[in-house]
Amino acid sequence: MLIENLKYLVCKYLHERNDLVELAMQDIDSTKYILSEISKGKKKDYDKEDADIIKDISFFYL
């Protein structure tokens, strides 16, 4: 579930950063780094549903 959510967020907000998807699949300990990269590189605000996904990831995996 974590990998799917990270992949979804990267594809939606940083579609040019496929390296982050690969990193998530190889090393789940990189979750904090991936979320920070999404936050730095996003060009629009998070949708409510996406903000909820990020909150869940932060609560359960960080």
SEKESE-997736 format. One record per residue: x negated, y, z of N, C-alpha, C in turn. Coordinates in steps of 0.001 Angstrom, whole numbers, plus 524288, in hexadecimal, padded with zeros to 5 digits. Layout:
! residues N
XYZXYZXYZ
...
***
This chain:
! residues 62
7FCC97FB57800008000080000800007FC95804F480000
7F869804E58031B7F4E280965803587F29780A8F7FDFB
7F0AB806867FB627EE39807417F6457F22D809627F25A
7F6E2807467F26D7FAF38091C7EED07FC2C80EDC7EFB9
7FCA7810687F4A07FDD9815E17F5DA7F961819837F45C
7F49A817E97F5697F02581B267F3E27EFCF81BA47EDF2
7F0B1817547EB477F09A817667E58C7F4C881B117E370
7F96F81AC17E5A87FDBF81E2E7E4117FC46823F07E4CC
7FA2E8253F7E9537F8C782AA97EA7D7F47082CA77E6F2
7F078829767E6157EC2B82B0A7E2AA7EE2E82BE27DD1D
7F148828407DB317F353828B87D5D77F6DA82D7D7D53C
7F9B282ED27D93A7FD4D8333F7D8E17FA83838817D967
7F6DE838DE7DD047F47A83DE97DE307EF0883EA67DBD2
7EC4B83A6D7DABC7E70583AC87D8787E667836A77D437
7E9A1836EA7D0487E9C3832C77CC547E48E831F27C991
7E0FD835AE7C9DC7DBE3835167C75F7D7EC8324E7CAE0
7D95B831057CFAD7D5AA82EB57D36D7D6B6828E17D447
7D649825CD7D0317D705820257D0A17D2F081DA37D423
7CE88820447D4DC7CA8181E367D8557CC8781DA17DDEA
7D029821027DF7A7D256820A97E4C47D5CC81BD97E55A
7D89181A6E7E1407DBC8815B27E15F7D841810EB7E1F1
7D40D810CC7DEFB7D05A80C757DF597CDE280C387E4C6
7CC94810B77E6ED7CA54810ED7EC257CE2980EC97F032
7D310810267EFBF7D70A80E437F3687D784808567F32C
7D721806207EE897D79B800757EDFD7D2CF7FDA77F025
7CE4A800307F00B7C9807FDB87F1DF7C8867FE8E7F7AD
7CA41802F97F9C47C8DB804617FF257CD4C8076C801B0
7D083804C6804C57D4EC8077C807367D32680B4980B72
7CE4780ADD80D197CC3E80E98810EA7CB6B813FF80E81
7CBFF8146D809697CB5C81970806BB7D07581C8D8067C
7D46B81AD08093C7D99681D4B8090B7D9598231380A71
7D6948246980E8B7D63D829DF8103B7D3AC82D3480BFD
7CF8C82B37809A17CCE182E04805647D09082ED0800BF
7D37682AC77FF4D7D70782B1F7FAD77DB4482F277FBE2
7DD8382F15800867E186832F5801D57DF538387E801B7
7DA828391E803827D83183E5A803617D733840237FDC7
7D5A683C987FA5C7D4D383DEE7F4DD7D9F783F6F7F23A
7DE1A83CAF7F3827E33E83E087F1627E4CA843767F33E
7E40A8447D7F8427E5798498D7FA767E26A84DFB7F7F1
7DD5084D327F7237DA08851417F4C87DB51852247EF09
7DC9484DF87EC327DD1884E647E6907E28E84F0F7E46E
7E67284E957E7C57EBD284EE77E5C27ECFF854607E3BD
7F01F854997DFAB7F165859937DD367F6F885B5D7DE70
7F9C98582E7E1687FF11859987E3007FFF68579D7E88B
80401859A47EB0180540857F17F04B8075B852597F041
806C684FB77F4AC808D984A717F52A80ECB84A8F7F526
81123846B17F2A2816BE845DE7F324817D1843D47F8AC
81C918446E7FA7D81DF3842A47FFC481CC683CD980076
81E3E839AC7FC9C81D5C834087FCF381785832CA7FD41
81470835AF7FA4480ECA834C97FA4980C5D8367E7FF73
80E4383AAE801A180C6083C71806C180D8A8384380AE1
8120A835C080A7A813618318980E1B80FB682CDA80D76
80E5482BA18089A80AA482761807A080560828A380A1E
803A582D728097C7FEA482F0F80BB47FEC982ECC811A7
8031A8306F813F8803AB83015819AE8036582A7181B7F
80602826E9818B4805E88216481A1F8006B81F23819A4
7FDB882074815677F85781E9C814AA7F4EF820A081923
7F57D8258B81A5E7F254827DD81E8E7F36E82549823CB
7F84A82422824DF7F9BE821C6829D17F7C581C2782A45
7F87E819148262E7F748813838267E7F1A2812188250C
7EF1381547821E27E9FC8139F81FD27E5698172282137
7E64C81B7E823CB7E1EF81EE0825327E11681EF782B08
***
